[in-house]
């Protein structure tokens, strides 16, 4: 599946979750619900992917934890915040660079209409 098709599938799943719950819940609820929706759609993913922080061959901090990596090609960072900030963009771009995934989705569920809370990024 092409990454554009994959992102459409992920966005469709996220919209389904948002239709059910609406805004206002904790990020963890949206994450678990999205995982269930992706399973129902037979979309392969990993959750809470650990990414060690290594600087010049030395571990320098706790592992990063990525919300979802879908089909080993799309990093999905989930939020339930008032508004997306530039730091969220930077976070997703860093995760994409560190995983060699060229495509990423930033999804903020705390919006009235989910399309207002979705940002697709490509390296």
BELLINPE-V201695 format. One record per helix or strand of 2 or more residues. SS is the DSSP state (helix for helix, strand for strand). FROM is the first residue (numbers start at 1). LEN is the number of residues. If there is no record, write none. Layout:
BEGIN
<<SS | FROM | LEN> <SS | FROM | LEN>>
END
This chain:
BEGIN
<<helix | 3 | 19> <helix | 27 | 14> <strand | 45 | 11> <strand | 58 | 13> <strand | 74 | 6> <helix | 86 | 14> <strand | 103 | 6> <helix | 114 | 4> <strand | 118 | 5>>
END
